[in-house]
Structures are given as C-alpha cells and as structure tokens.
Amino acid sequence: MRRAQRLPEWQSDDSRRRKDQTLNTTTLNEAVLERTARRCAELGITIPTFAEQRDPAGLPAEIRARLGQVGLWDVDPINLYRITWKNEPVRHGGGFNSGNWLEFPPALTGVPARIIGLLGKHFPTGAHKVGAAFGCLVPRLVTGQFDPTTQKAVWPSTGNYCRGGAFDCALLGCTPVAILPEEMSAERFTWLQSIGAEVIATAGCESNVKEIYDKCWEIRRSRPECVIFNQFEEFGNAIWHYHTTGGMVAEVFRQVAGPRDRLAAFVSATGSAGTIAAGDYLRTLHPSMRVVAVEALQCPTLWQSGFGGHRIEGIGDKHVPWIHNVRNTDVLCAVDDEQCLQLMRLFNEDAGRSFLAAEGVDEAVLASLPDIGISCICNLVAAIRTARLFDLDARDVLFVPLTDSMELYGSRMAEQREQNGPYSERLAARHFGRYLEGGGVDHIREIGYQDRKALHNLKYFTWVEQQQRSVEDLQALWDPDFWTETFAQVDAWDRLIAAFNERVRAAKK
C-alpha cells in the first residue's frame, strides 16, 4: 500500500513563521517610549513618516522654513525630512523637487535603450544609504525597542550604510558605532570620526562581510548596551527601498516615458539587498519587467557560488543577504572591478571627458558624470549588458540606482594616478572601445525557478550555520506571502511614527 505523501513543512499554510520575523508593532515599551519622547522634545526632533519621505510635497510650512536655513549635511534634526530622493540639488537651504536623475545617452552606452539612474548624491551624507538606515532604526525607536538614552546603535557595513546610520543617530541624539572593512576609502573613516562615531575597522575589503559579522557577535557578548542594526538581515532596509526607491522609479518613469515605452528592467548591485527590493515594488506595476542582480566578477557569489576580493566599494559579498528576495530575481550579472575603475577615470579625467565629448556625449551629461561613484558605474555596465542580452530598443527604459558620487572616492582617483600614471586620450579611446562601445553579453544570464531556489538555499550556510537563524525561518522566506506581508508593514509603521510625534509634542508641553 502506498504511503500518503506529506507536503514539506515549509509548504504548509503557516503564517506564524512569517510573522515571527517581522517587527512586533502591537507591544510597545511605554517606559522607553516616554524617555525617548522626552529626549526628542529636548532636541526639537520630530520624525517623518515613510509616506512623507516618498513624497515630501505636503510637509508643513514650518518644516520647509526650517529646512531653508540648514545645509544638506548639517547635523540638525530637521534633516530627517531630507531623507528622500526629492531634495533640491543644492548644498544649503534647498527645498524639494520631483526627483534627481541622469539619463545616459546612446553616444555613451552604445545601446539604443534608455538607461536612467536615480542620483543618490543629493541625500544627506551624499549617499542613499541614509534612508536604509532610517528604515532599520526608526521602527524600533517608535515602538520602544531601542532606547537612545541608554543604548548605542551598531551599524555593520561595507561603507555607506554606517555613514547613514551614524548621521541618523547624530540627528536623533543616539550614539553610533560604525563597523566597516579597513580597506575602504579614507574619506569614509575621516567623515565618521568627524561626526563623533565610534569606528571599528575589520580585516579585509568590501567582500569580507564574515569578519564584520564576527565583530557583531563579539559586541553582542561583551557590550550589552549595544543594539545591532545589521542591514543584511534588517527588513526595514528592504522595506524603505521597496516603497521609497521603488516609488521614485515609478514616478520618474511616468515623467519620461512615451506612450509606447516599456519599463524593461531595474538593475542593481545586490550589496545588502535593500535597494534591489525596489524591483519587487516595480513588478507590481510592470509585471513583465526584469530584476537584475549585479555583483563583482572577482567575488561571484550569485554568479558562480564563488568567493574572492574586489574593489567595487559598497558591495558586500560571499553570502546571500537574508533580506534578498531571490525568488523575484530574473537575471544575474557579474562585473569586472577593473572595468569600473578604468571607466571611473574615463568619466572624471580631463582627457577622458574630452574624448567623450568628441564621441558626441553632450556637455550636460559630461558635467554630471562626477555625480556617480564606483558601484554606480558597476550598475551602468550591467544595464548596458542587460540591454544587449535582451535586444532592447529605444522604447525600453532601464533604471539603475546611482548610490553615491565621486566626492567619496577622491583617494581612489589619486591611487589610480599613482599606480597607472597620467590619463591620456589614447587610454580613453581604449577604455571606451573595450568597456562601452565593444562590450558584449559576457558574465550575464537569465535564471529560472530552480536557479532561484539554489540561490535561496545558499542562505543556509551563512544564516543558519553561522548566524543562528532557524531552518524554519529560512523556509518561510521562500513563501511569496512572506514578502507581501513584510512590505505591507510600512502603513503600521507610519501610524506608529505619527503617534510617537504626538508623544513628543505632549512632552514639550
């Protein structure tokens, strides 16, 4: 007699597992909330909702007036309201606009498809990670699960996330602890120290995430006053990008698209897998679009289950982040870090810009090229390959996040000049021909269901074996309902933020 077949446990209808991984918004720590509200009242702090960050047009006149007196990077609590893609691109006193983006013309990309990048330079700290840090910190703050009067916030990072976390802490009156690899650019360390963060440098480069995690466990054991906000597993990171970055892409597409244009792809380096969650949102509006996950060829974790070290700053590797919804990933692309560094010189050296002008790249685009950093170039390269792989034409629009700018990488330009000598138009021609005009579809492929499931299973080795997650938690991530419920939390969070601001106003009185 045949034994009845039993469904695997993770395929059963069990919403409890999904809920166990989400933030508890029903139980508030009143004692902590009272202290936190008093602290915010003393410092003149109110907190924007996620909806206000997505669309700051309706902010009160009082807040707009205060912003008019404050610089974009000033450590002033009012700059919490500048955690948005819609800042006017000025360094002091700016208001809001309909977004900042750069369209790369075919004269530069060599493909007819339209490639558009959202500019992260105009966030406080010069990088969009300040929003991801907000998404991790604030929900705990307004539920009383983090106490800024007695606890320190720890920001494990490969660069920009700990900058964003340190800035948010400075605005909210918390003490930040920044953890980042010792080989990151000097600009990051200098700025973190200037803002008063405790800085911990771990061994290695961008791909040495395990060393960062090890330091987090050491802190958990030895420093009970510290709370870890790990961007690779904090769903607030992905939730912020789903609603804010995804919403911004959708708005820009509506502004620039013709009647027959298609949103063809969202292309993003995985890093902590927060930004790529914008693709989950966009698919709800454009079901046929593709989500392209990008990483460094020198550390091909998704591409080849591989390992290694690379020089594309801000992309952590050697594992699949807990918050990466790999079930929603369509394409993998691995980009050579040398290509990114040489295009960095092409875009920023006088000889390179002169060559690009002769190739027909207009002056407005040339003037904007310093607004994109090394990982932004990586995303651009991947978008070009995506356009070539799928034979996309002028009706197809691809979006990439331009996470930061060359303001954060001056030391890297100096290193390249020292190591490789002056930049010439001859080198510019070689780099343009090899990396842009002559680029093919190497190291990029479309993936299917079983490929996605294999990537999902890779999470086991980091998160279950090393980071004390359960197999049941891992299996819950394969359920599409998990992600729908996770991203829907933002409405509850906004209600909690509004209620917290009322507490602050009451404390002032």
N, C-alpha and C positions, 0 to 999 in steps of 0.2 A: 504494500500500500504506500502511495506517495505521501511524503510528509508535507503538510501545508507550508507554503512559502511565506516567510515573515519579512515584512519590509524592514530595511535597515532603520535603526532607531532614529537617525537624523532625518529620515523622510517622514516621520510621523508628525501629526498636527500638534506641535508642542510650542506654543508661543512663550512659555515661561523662560526657555533658554534665551530666546531673543531679548526678552525684557531684562533678564539678568545682566546683560551687557550694556544697557542704556542707563543714563543718569537718573537717579531717583529724584523726581520732582514733586513727590507727594509728601515726603517727610522733610520738614525744614528744621534746621538747628536754630532755634529762636535766640539763644544766648549769643551765639556767634553773629547772627544777623544784627542783633542790637549793637554789638561792639563795632561791627563793620559799618553800619549806618552812621554811627557817631563819628567814626574816622572819616567817612566820605563827607559828612556835613562840615567837619572842621576844615577839610581841604577844598571844599567847594566842588565836589565831584557829583555829577550825575552820569548815568551810563546810557549810551544809545542802544536802541533795540537793533536786532538783525535787520528788521524791515527798514529802519532809518539809515543803516549803513548801505543797504541796497539802493535806497532812493532817498537821499537827504534833502530833496526839494522842499519837503514840508516842515523842515525844522523851524522852531520858533525864532522870531526876530532877535530875541535876547541872545541866543546861542550864536546866530550869524554875526551879530555885532561884536561879540567877544572874539570870534574867530578872526575878524578883521584886524585885531590888534596883536595877533600871535603868529609866529613863524611856524612853518610846516614841521620842523623838527624840534620845536621848543618843548621842554618838559613842563607842559601845562595841561591840567586835566581836560581842558576844553578840546584838546587834540584827539581825545577819544572819538569825537564826532568826525574826525578826518580819516578814520579807518574805513575808507571807501575808495572805489575805483573812479569816483567822480570829482576828485579835487581839481580845482583850477590849477594849471601847471605853473605856479609861481612859488617862490620860497617864503613869502611873508604876506599874511593878510588876505589870502585868497578865499574865494567862495567855492561854489560848486558848478559843474557843467554837466554835459551829457556823456562824459567819458573821455578817456585819452587812449588813442590807438595809432598804430603806424601800419600802413599798407605797403608791402614790399612789391615793387613793380616787376614785370617780366624781364625788364632790362637787367635786373639784379638776380632774380631767381632762375631765369631760363625756362620757366614753365608758364603756360597761359593762365592757369588757375590763379585766383586771387588769394593771397596769403596775408592775413591781418593779425597783428599782435596787439594785445592789451598791454599798455605800458604801466609797469609797477613802480617806476621811478618816483611817481608823484604821491606815493604813500609816505607817511612819517617813517623815518629811518631809510627811505629810499628803496624799500622792497615790500612786496605784498604779504610777506610772512607775518607782518604785524597783525593782519586780520586773522590768520590761522591761530596765532597765539591768543587773541581775543576770544576766539571760538572755544578754546580749551579752558581758559581761566574764568571767564565771566559766568558761565552757567554754575560753576562750583561756588563762585563768590556770592551769587544771589540766592543760593539755597543754603548757605551757611556751611558748606562742605570744605571751604577754605577760609582761614582766618588771617587776614592781612596784619592784624595787630600782634599775632604771636608766631606765625609761620612764615617760612621762606618758600618761594616758588622756584623750582628747579627746571631748567629748560635744556634738555638734551638735544643736540643739534649738530648739523654739519655747516652751520653758518648763519643764515639769515633768520631762522626761527628763534634762536636765542637772542638775537638782536631785537626782534619784535617782542619777545617775551619780556626782555629787560626794559624796553620802552613802556610797554603796557603796565609793568609793575611800578615804574617810576611815576606814571600818571595816577596810578591807583594807591600809591603810598605803601606798596609791598617791597620786600627785599628780594631781588633776583639773584639766582645762582646760574651762571651760564656754563654749559659743558660743550666743548667743540674740539675737533682734532687740532693738534699742534701745527699741522702743515697748512692750515687755512690762511687766507691773505692777512697781512699785517694790519690792514685797515679795520678788520673786524675786531681784533683784540684791542686796538687803540681806542676805538669808539666805546666798546663795552666797559673798559676801565674808566673812561671819561664820564659815563653815566652812573657810575657807582656800583656796578655789578661785581659780585664775586666770580672770578673767572677760573675755570678748571680746564686745562688743556690735556687731552688724552692722546695717546700714541697714534701716529699714522695720518692718513689723508681722508678725503671725502668718503671713501668706501669702507673705512674702519668703524663701522657702526657698533659691532660687538663690543669694542673697547668702551664705547660710550655707555652701552647697557650695563657693562660690568661696573662702571663707576656709579651708575644709578643704584645698583644693588648694594654697593658699599655704603652709599649715603643712606639708603633705607635702614640699614643695620645700625649705623653709628650716629645718625643725626635725626632724631625723631621730630624735630621742628621743621623738617623739610618735606615738601609735597612735590612729587614728580609729575610734571606735565609732559608726558612722552608723546611727541607729535606723531610717532609711527603707530600708536595704538589709541590715541585720544580721538573719539569720533567727532568731537567739536571741531577739529581741524577739517575733516571732510564735509561736515555739515555747513560750516561757514562758506567753503568754496562752492558747494552744491548750490546754495541759494544766492550768494553774492557774486562770485565769479561766473557761475552759470547764467545767472540773471543778466549780468553785464554783457556777456557774449550775445545772448538772445537780443538784447536791446540794440547793440551795435549792428547786428545782422539786419534787424528791421530798418535801421537807418541807411545802410549802404547797399542793400540787396535790390536788384531789379526784379521785375515781376516773374521772370523765369529762372532766377538764381536759386541755387540749392546750397544749404549748409552741408558741406560734404564731410567735414572731419573736425574734431577737436584733438590737437596734437600736444602732448605734454610729457616732459620727463617725469618719471614716477617719483623720485625723491622719497618723501614721506607718504606719498599717495593722497595728499589732501587736494591739491589743485586738480588732479585728474578726475575728481568727483564731480567737477563741473560738467563733464561729459555725461554723467548719469542724469543730471537735470536736463541737458540739451536733448537727450534722446527722448524724453517725454514730449518734446515739441517737434522733433525731427527724427522719427523712428529709423529712417534709412541711413542716417549719418554714421560715421565710423569713429571710434575712440582709439587713438593711437598712443601706446605706452612706449616711452623712449628712455634709454639708458646709455651708459658709456660702453663702447665696444671693449675697452680694457677691463671691464668688470661685468661680463654679460650674464647676469643672474637670470633674468627672464628669457633672454635670447638663447642661452645655452646651458642653463643651470650652472653657470660658471662663477668665477671669482677673480680678484685682482685689485690693482690700484689704478686710479685715474686722476685727471686734472680738471675735470668739469666741476667747478666748485658748487656746492649746494645739493648735489645728488648723492644721497646715501645708498649704499648697495650691499651686496652679499646676503640679502634676505628679501622676502616679500612682506611689505608692511601689513600689519593686522587690518588696517582700515582701507586697503586696496580691494575694491570690489572687482576682482579679476573676471567674474562672470560677465561683466559689462565691457571687457576689453576685446577689441577686434583685430588689432594689428600690433606687432612688436617691431621696434626699430632700434638698432644699436649704432651709435655714432662715435667715430674716432675722435679722441680728445685732441690729437694733433690738428685735425681739421678745424676744430673750434678755435684753437689758439692762433692758427695762421689766418683764419677769417677775422679774428679779433684785430690782428694787425692790419689786414686789408681794409677793414671798416674804420680804423682810427688813425692810421699813419697818413701823413700828407701825401706820400707817393701813392698809397692805395686809393685814397679818395680822389686824387687826380685821375688815376686810371679809370675808376668807376664813372667819373663824370664824362670821360671820353667814350665810354661804352653806352652812354645815354641815360644814366641814372640822374634824375633831376636834383637840383640843389636842396630842395626841401627834405628829400629823403636822406641825402648825404649829411645834412645838418642834424638829423635825428638819429643817425647810426650810433653815436656815443651813448644814446639812451638805452642800449641793450647790452647786458652783460654776457658772461661766457655761457651759462646754461641757456640763455635766450637764443644764442647762436645755435646751440645744440637743437633746440626746438625748431628753429627755422630750417636747418638742414633736414630734419626728419619730415617736416611738412613738404619740402621740395620732393623728397623721395616718395612720400605718400601720393603726391600729385602725379608723379611719373608712374608709380606702380599701378594706379587705377585709371590712367589716361584721362585725368581730369582736365576740363577745358575752362573757358572764360566764364561760364555760368556757375562754376563751382567755387565756393568760398570755404577756405580752411582757416581756423583760428588757432593761435598759439598764445600762451602766457609769456609775456616778457617780464620776468620776475623782478629784475633789478637792472642797474646800469653800470657803465664803466667807472662811475665815481667810486665804486667799491673795489676796483681792480687796478688802480694805478700802479701798485707794486708789481703786478703780473706783467704789465707792459714794460716796466723797467727791466724785469728779469729776461724777457724775450729779447730786448735790445742788447742786453749784456751777453746773453748766450749765443745769439744768432747774428749780431751785428746790425748795421743800419738797414732800413727797409727801402727797397728800390721799386721802380715801376716794372722792372724785369721780374722781380719776385711777385709783385701784384698780378702781373699777367699770368704767371704760372699758377698762383693760388686761385685766381678767378677761373681759369680754364679747367683746373683739376677738380676744385671743390664745388663750383657753382655751375658753370656752363657745361662741363663734361660729366657731371655727377650722374650715376646710374641708379639702380634699384638694389644695390648690394646691402646686405645685412638688414633686410626688411621683409617681413612675411605676414600674411593674413593667417589667423588662427581659428580653429574650430572648437566645438564643445569639449572634446577630450583634452585639447591643449590647455584650455582654460582650467579644466579640472585638475590637470597636472600642476599648473601654477598655484592653484589653491592649496593643493596638498603640500607644496613646498613650505607653506607657512608652519607646518607641523614642527619642522626641525628647529626653527627659531623660537616659536611662541609656546609650544607645548614642552619640548625638551629643555629649553633654556629659560623661558620667561614665565613658567608656572601657569600658563593657560591650560584649560582642560580640553580634552578631545571633543567633549560635547559643545563647548564654546566654538571650537573650530568648525565643527559640522554645522552649527547654526548659521555661520557666515555664508554657507552655500545656498541657503534658503532665500529666494528673491524677496520674500516678505520682510526678512530682517532689514534689508536696506530701505525698503519703502517706509517701514516704521521708524527706522533710525533718522532718516532725513526729515520726517514729519515732526520731530521733536521741537523744531525751531519755534513753532507757534506757542507751545507751552513755555519755552524759554523767554520769549518776548513778553509774555504775561508776567513772568517772574521778575524780569528786569523792570517793567513798569511798576510792579508792586514794591520792589526794592527802592526805586526812586521816590515813591511816596514815603517810605520809611525815612529816607534821607531828609526830605522836606520837613517831616514831622520832627526829626532830631534837631534841625536848625531852629525850629520854633521853641 
